Structures are given as structure tokens and as C-alpha cells.
Amino acid sequence: MTTRVTKPEPATYTIDATDRSLGRVASEAAHALLGKRSAKFAKNLAMPITVVIENAGKLNLPTRRTHGKVYQHYTGFPGGQREMRMDVMIEKKGIAEVVRKTVDGMIPRNRLRAPRMKNLIVNA
């Protein structure tokens, strides 16, 4: 007796971000990207699921949040600690990058992270 593994069908989930908080939208997107909404969920596979976040520009972002949230990264060189506030990042890179970074932080750090993140589409 052999076990047959069937490939899951490609699926698309659309999330409307109008008047919703960033964390709620991002967690819903991460949950779908992981494949946990699929009946054929497997931890070791990047499911062929595309998540589209629409109206990202209409997210409910209070000014306290945009001025208080600081994104940090380290370049690897001495004195290379870089910081950018959320409002500056929205100004320079757009709201789509903020949503993408938020969802990226909710995906497990393993080899499947990059293929899963490629299936995220953010429309401002």
C-alpha cells in the first residue's frame, strides 16, 4: 500500500484592508500564506496560494503608531545600526512595504519563507 500525495490546487485569497488595523490584516495574510486555510495543509510545503491585499492605503494607522514604530536593521559594519520610523518608510517606500515587512515578520524563518512571500501581492 502506498501513500499518494496530491498537489493542492492553486488558490487566491483577497483581503480588503479598508478601515482595518495593520496587525489584523497581516496576521490573516500570514495565516493564508502558510496554507493553514487549505485542507491539504503540510508544514513542509510552500502552498500555491496567492494572497492579494487590496486598499492597503486605507488601513487604519493612528499617528501614534506611525510615529512610534521604528524599523531597525544592522548592516554588519561598526556603527551600522540603521533606524527608520514608520511614517518615513511610508513616505519613501510606500504603505505596501510596511505591510510586506509586517507579514514577513509573521512567517517562520526557514527556507520556505522566500517562496511564501513571493505569493504576497499588496495593492495600495
Contacts in CASP RR format, 6 or more apart in sequence:
PFRMAT RR
TARGET T0000
AUTHOR 0000-0000-0000
METHOD contacts of the structure
MODEL  1
MTTRVTKPEPATYTIDATDRSLGRVASEAAHALLGKRSAKFAKNLAMPIT
VVIENAGKLNLPTRRTHGKVYQHYTGFPGGQREMRMDVMIEKKGIAEVVR
KTVDGMIPRNRLRAPRMKNLIVNA
6 40 0 8 1.000
7 48 0 8 1.000
8 38 0 8 1.000
8 40 0 8 1.000
8 47 0 8 1.000
8 48 0 8 1.000
9 48 0 8 1.000
10 48 0 8 1.000
10 49 0 8 1.000
10 50 0 8 1.000
11 38 0 8 1.000
11 47 0 8 1.000
11 48 0 8 1.000
11 49 0 8 1.000
11 50 0 8 1.000
12 49 0 8 1.000
12 50 0 8 1.000
12 51 0 8 1.000
12 52 0 8 1.000
13 29 0 8 1.000
13 32 0 8 1.000
13 37 0 8 1.000
13 49 0 8 1.000
13 50 0 8 1.000
13 51 0 8 1.000
13 52 0 8 1.000
14 51 0 8 1.000
14 52 0 8 1.000
14 54 0 8 1.000
15 25 0 8 1.000
15 28 0 8 1.000
15 29 0 8 1.000
15 32 0 8 1.000
15 51 0 8 1.000
15 52 0 8 1.000
15 53 0 8 1.000
15 54 0 8 1.000
16 54 0 8 1.000
16 55 0 8 1.000
17 25 0 8 1.000
17 53 0 8 1.000
17 54 0 8 1.000
17 55 0 8 1.000
17 56 0 8 1.000
17 57 0 8 1.000
17 58 0 8 1.000
17 59 0 8 1.000
17 99 0 8 1.000
18 55 0 8 1.000
18 58 0 8 1.000
19 58 0 8 1.000
19 59 0 8 1.000
19 60 0 8 1.000
20 59 0 8 1.000
20 60 0 8 1.000
21 59 0 8 1.000
21 60 0 8 1.000
22 59 0 8 1.000
22 60 0 8 1.000
22 61 0 8 1.000
22 65 0 8 1.000
22 98 0 8 1.000
22 99 0 8 1.000
22 102 0 8 1.000
23 102 0 8 1.000
25 53 0 8 1.000
25 56 0 8 1.000
25 59 0 8 1.000
25 99 0 8 1.000
26 99 0 8 1.000
26 102 0 8 1.000
26 103 0 8 1.000
26 106 0 8 1.000
27 106 0 8 1.000
29 51 0 8 1.000
29 53 0 8 1.000
29 103 0 8 1.000
29 120 0 8 1.000
30 103 0 8 1.000
30 105 0 8 1.000
30 106 0 8 1.000
30 107 0 8 1.000
31 37 0 8 1.000
32 49 0 8 1.000
32 51 0 8 1.000
33 47 0 8 1.000
33 49 0 8 1.000
33 51 0 8 1.000
33 103 0 8 1.000
33 107 0 8 1.000
33 116 0 8 1.000
33 117 0 8 1.000
33 119 0 8 1.000
33 120 0 8 1.000
34 41 0 8 1.000
34 47 0 8 1.000
34 107 0 8 1.000
34 108 0 8 1.000
34 116 0 8 1.000
35 41 0 8 1.000
35 47 0 8 1.000
35 49 0 8 1.000
37 49 0 8 1.000
38 47 0 8 1.000
38 49 0 8 1.000
40 47 0 8 1.000
41 47 0 8 1.000
44 112 0 8 1.000
45 112 0 8 1.000
46 112 0 8 1.000
46 115 0 8 1.000
46 116 0 8 1.000
46 119 0 8 1.000
48 119 0 8 1.000
49 119 0 8 1.000
50 119 0 8 1.000
50 121 0 8 1.000
51 119 0 8 1.000
51 120 0 8 1.000
51 121 0 8 1.000
52 121 0 8 1.000
52 123 0 8 1.000
53 99 0 8 1.000
53 120 0 8 1.000
53 121 0 8 1.000
53 122 0 8 1.000
53 123 0 8 1.000
54 123 0 8 1.000
55 123 0 8 1.000
55 124 0 8 1.000
56 95 0 8 1.000
56 96 0 8 1.000
56 99 0 8 1.000
56 122 0 8 1.000
56 123 0 8 1.000
56 124 0 8 1.000
57 95 0 8 1.000
57 124 0 8 1.000
59 95 0 8 1.000
59 99 0 8 1.000
61 86 0 8 1.000
65 86 0 8 1.000
66 85 0 8 1.000
66 86 0 8 1.000
66 87 0 8 1.000
66 90 0 8 1.000
67 85 0 8 1.000
67 86 0 8 1.000
67 87 0 8 1.000
68 85 0 8 1.000
68 86 0 8 1.000
69 85 0 8 1.000
69 86 0 8 1.000
70 83 0 8 1.000
70 84 0 8 1.000
70 85 0 8 1.000
70 86 0 8 1.000
71 83 0 8 1.000
71 84 0 8 1.000
71 85 0 8 1.000
71 86 0 8 1.000
71 89 0 8 1.000
71 101 0 8 1.000
72 81 0 8 1.000
72 82 0 8 1.000
72 83 0 8 1.000
73 82 0 8 1.000
74 80 0 8 1.000
74 81 0 8 1.000
74 82 0 8 1.000
75 81 0 8 1.000
75 82 0 8 1.000
84 92 0 8 1.000
86 98 0 8 1.000
89 97 0 8 1.000
89 98 0 8 1.000
90 98 0 8 1.000
94 124 0 8 1.000
95 122 0 8 1.000
95 124 0 8 1.000
96 122 0 8 1.000
96 123 0 8 1.000
96 124 0 8 1.000
99 122 0 8 1.000
100 117 0 8 1.000
100 120 0 8 1.000
100 122 0 8 1.000
103 117 0 8 1.000
103 120 0 8 1.000
104 113 0 8 1.000
104 117 0 8 1.000
107 113 0 8 1.000
107 116 0 8 1.000
107 117 0 8 1.000
END
